[in-house]
Amino acid sequence: MHPTVHHLPLGTHPTTPAPMVGSLDVVVTRRADALELRYCLRGDIARLRVPGHESPERRDGLWEHTCFEAFIAVAGQSAYREFNFSPAGHWAVYDFSATRQPAATPVTTAPSIDSEGSAGRLELAVTLTAAHLPPDALAADLEIGLCAVIECVDMLDDALSYWALHHPGERPDFHRRDGFAFRLAAIA
């Protein structure tokens, strides 16, 4: 079984522009035993609020600052899992039985998160194993919403900019299932 690799550009929501961000892409690699996500932001990183490395821990509220996210559902199921990843190394996982309907979240182990940056680039790489993904996800077709929240330091009120593969609504809302725009086929 060979891994499948996809390169996907994210776009900012029209109501939350961030001119200091030149591009934000995600490379998705599906292997038989894991799903890898590599977020690559290019732009004027000095004009963004990017948390520095810390001792990684599970932490709520990561979306209030710069973080990268993934919403993953097994195709055809209403349940989905939300992942938040901070450049500081922090992470959060939330389960939902349907859109915005919280469910018990069994994931307690940290995913592998590596981040590195320079003046013009910030990259964050995540590896999600079967222990992190929704049940049966490694053997199924997936519907995925890829997104990010970028905190800009020199805009009015340190504005947040919302990025996604697809923005289906007038306001940013990563939980909308029609925003889970990437269909990832199971590895045959």
C-alpha positions, 0 to 999 in steps of 0.5 A: 500500500502506497501513501496518498499525498494531497496538496491543498490551499486554504483561503481566508474568509472574506470578512477576516482578511490578513494581508500579511499572510501570502499563502497557507497550504496543507499537505495531507498524507494518508498512510495505512497506519496514520494521517499526516497533516503539514500546514505551511504558512508563508508571509510576514510572520513578524506581524502575526502572534505565534506562540513559542514552544512550550511543554505540550499539553491538552488545552482548551481555547487554542482557537483564540490565538494562532492555531491549525485545525482539522475536522474529520468524519468517516464519510456518511456518518454524522459524527466527527472529531475536531483537532486543534494544534498550536505552534507551541505544541499544545493540542485539543480534541473534541468529539461531536455526534452531529454538528455542534452536538458534543459527545464524550471524547476518548482521546487522551494521548498527544499527537505528534506535533512539530513546528518550525518557523522563520521570518517568512514561513511557519510550518506545523506537522502533525501525525494522527494515528488510529488512537487519535482518529475517529473509530474505523477512520484508517480503513474508511473514506474521510470527509475533512475540513482543514482550517486555521485561525491566524492572530494578526498583531498589527490590525485592529484589536489584534484581529483573528483571520479565519482560513479554510479549504472552503467557507460555505457561510457568510460568517466563519464556521468550521463546524459546518459539514459542507465545509468538510470539503476534502474527500480522502479515499481509503487506501486500497 
